Amino acid sequence: MMVSVCMITYGHERYILQALTSILNQTCDFEFEIILSNDCSPDNTDSIVLDFINKENLSNKIKYFSHEQNLGITPNFVFALQQCKAKYIAICEGDDYWTDSLKLQKQVDFLEQNNSFSGIATNSLVKYEGSTKEHLFKKKLKSELQTNDLLESRHFHTATFMFRKTAFRNDFPKQVLSADRTLFLLVSCFGSIKLLDDVTAVYRKNDGGISRQVTSKQMKLDYNIAKYIKNYNSDFNLYKLKSFISKTVLEYSFKVYFVDFVKASIYLTYFNVKERRGVKGKTKSIKQSLKLIKKNCVKIG
């Protein structure tokens, strides 16, 4: 088996068949499997998947796991990754789908020929639910990424990512919110990540996104990312990552608890100052931090 396609799903009854079909439509000269883990969906996802597998006789192609109790998004993701046994692992969540039938072939070909790269991703199309609005995930992609390139903004969407199975570690943390960011950083510890300009997937954005629901109690779990990645790469910019995580706690939480607000504010200011050089740079970073802190203090609850 050359590729394991890792797919997690929760409440994706409207999208899951499109996601699965887009994977099964891949044209490649190697075998691949789909590892599908359903985190106790409250809708009809389970019956839809089972009917599809039985009707199309796909029990050998799709390894389906349906949890009786909800694990949570990150534990379910880690569980699914641990079931992947192939040489390479590709990711596609149950509400996204692939649009390029040669996606897997292109990515495997590259990794087979370039041993210094541990992962590969592409561009994608972002589509908004209930709207005709759409745009590219990135107008211009960098050619390749190192660990320090992945500390802040996202350069690619998860549904376009493939990586070497050897880059995954079974100690992958379950107590983080941004599991995909953690995975990208972990993979980058073992080689560069290549970016292709090809558009190979659709990232479906909807009002049910996690960023619209989380509190600072959940967001602050991402401080665990820095500690974890440091185990595999001691040379990355630790201050920059911790500063960014502090920023996300303040900006992306719809509710920030007072203690979390104070800690994130202190961390943001401290790590920004530690990262910047010179008096002017440090003074500017303090002003920027205070501006962001003031803007988000209305979320304290």
Stockholm file with secondary structure:
# STOCKHOLM 1.0

chainA/1-301         MMVSVCMITYGHERYILQALTSILNQTCDFEFEIILSNDCSPDNTDSIVLDFINKENLSNKIKYFSHEQNLGITPNFVFALQQCKAKYIAICEGDDYWTDSLKLQKQVDFLEQNNSFSGIATNSLVKYEGSTKEHLFKKKLKSELQTNDLLESRHFHTATFMFRKTAFRNDFPKQVLSADRTLFLLVSCFGSIKLLDDVTAVYRKNDGGISRQVTSKQMKLDYNIAKYIKNYNSDFNLYKLKSFISKTVLEYSFKVYFVDFVKASIYLTYFNVKERRGVKGKTKSIKQSLKLIKKNCVKIG
#=GR chainA/1-301 SS CCEEEEEEESSCTTTHHHHHHHHHTCCCSSCEEEEEEECCCSSSHHHHHHHHHHHTTCTTTEEEEECSSCCCHHHHHHHHHHHCCSSEEEECCTTCEECCTTHHHHHHHHHHHCTTEEEEEEEEEEEETTSCCEEESCSSCCSEECGGGGSSSCSSCGGGCEEEGGGCCTTCCSSCSCHHHHHHHHHHTTSEEEEEEEEEEEEEECTTCGGGTCBHHHHGGGHHHHHHHHTTCTTSCHHHHHHHHHHHHHHHCSBBCHHHHHHHHHHHHHHHHHHCCHHHHHHHHHHHHHHHHHHHGGGBC
#=GC SS_cons         CCEEEEEEESSCTTTHHHHHHHHHTCCCSSCEEEEEEECCCSSSHHHHHHHHHHHTTCTTTEEEEECSSCCCHHHHHHHHHHHCCSSEEEECCTTCEECCTTHHHHHHHHHHHCTTEEEEEEEEEEEETTSCCEEESCSSCCSEECGGGGSSSCSSCGGGCEEEGGGCCTTCCSSCSCHHHHHHHHHHTTSEEEEEEEEEEEEEECTTCGGGTCBHHHHGGGHHHHHHHHTTCTTSCHHHHHHHHHHHHHHHCSBBCHHHHHHHHHHHHHHHHHHCCHHHHHHHHHHHHHHHHHHHGGGBC
//
